[in-house]
Amino acid sequence: MPGWVSAGLRDGLRDGVRAGVPDRARGRAKTRTRASVAGVRESEYKGPEARLGITWAEPEPGKLRWNQPVGEQMLDPEGRFATGSLALLVDSGLGSVNHRRRPAGMWTVSTELRVDLLSTPRAGSTGLDVRTEHLGGDGRCLTTRGDVVDDDDTALAAALVKSMELEISWDPDEFDDEPPWPSRLAPGRLADVLCVTFAHSADGPGGTRAVEAVVAPEPELANPLGNLHGGVFAAVAELAGAAVFPHEREVSSSSLDVRYIRPIPLDGPVTVRAETVHEGRNWGIARVSSCDERGRVCAMASVTVYGQK
């Protein structure tokens, strides 16, 4: 299983701030080993991918196939297709390609993620996959681009993930030994699955609209280090950014561009705030961010929406 950890964890990994991480990793590895000896190899992973029904398999060595079911969990609160519903699939599918190409003894964290929507899933679709192309690396950062594809191989979105290479003091293979996890699809629309509530206001720059999305501290929304999963931030950022603009289109937004700066602690509710950058007659741009208790930006995103008000 691809064992990368997204959401900007450079400081915690390199400086040993989160010293308990290797022990947690080793504990899971030992549990899996005992299960293997007993002939039972079941994943203990209960992360946000599983909540969205995202699963993976390795039909041949080195080749991963992903599947994300199509259903109401892809809708925003207004009932439109949510571009953000693809963020976890993109983070997982493209991030795993980068992670598998890292130098020996190194780790990767996602630092940039982009999704550009082309179309929505066809009626009756049995699920989505990702088609990837690794572009290479410069010794510090690995880059993979790809497409989210429907079950008939139609491209629904173009995507890109950049992952930073990090030196670590613990064995990365202990995080990479995760077997495929089962789907644990949670009921409801995307905001319900990701435990998000919204508050609308007019306190943005110059009195413009703003939206605050609050993510409940649900453990299943965390990455392996206990911080908010980077794919969850991306999905919530898109929901909040699109909610700033009323429009008539059947999709929430056209593009999502994310930068991960530092970990987003999940020891309490996480606020993701979207503000208006531009609101024109036919399109709009929202700036989205989440800050820690010291006011430092942990992650930021830009959401672009097309469609008349």
C-alpha angles and dihedrals in degrees: 000000000000104000103191118138115219133198104072104292098162098121096046094049101041100039097040093237089142095048093164093068098087091050092051090049092049091048092056092045092053091049091052091049092055090048090051092053089052090052093249117111110180127159118242091198115124101169132142094274090065090047088059091046093250112155136169140204136187106223091176132012112287095005118105125193120198130199130194117181120229116236147104091312086077094061129095121225090273092056095253124132106269115222087202090066087077095054098089092047090051093045091049100040100042095031090056091056091054092045094053090053097052119119117265114281093017132112132209134221125188111248102168134027130177132182125184114188117224103168142340127255116281120251109273095020113165094208149304133267135183127244110204141196120188109218098189138246142265098220093271105047135033121208131201127175127191151145132259103228134196123231089269090054093253111150111242100174140008115225144180134192127189119197126193120223115231135189112234136189098217135066110276092197090072090068093042097061097080112132120218112293125222123246113266096180110187120215125253139036124316095276090051093050091049094044094240130159125187136219121190124205144159097232097107122117109311092002094299124150120282133182129204116201114195118203115205115231093255110164091219089065092061131098120234090278094056098253126118109288111251092230090055091053090050092050094047092045090056093048092050095043093049091047090063090070128057110211141155101237122114092232127067098229144340104230142017124195118183136187121192114207109165138346119295105221114228096196089111140004113317119220119211111189125199123194133182117260097168132000113183133165094267107019144019142196126213128194114215130189145161123210134196125236090275091057095251117144110248099179136357137193143183120219122194121200128189125195139082120279 
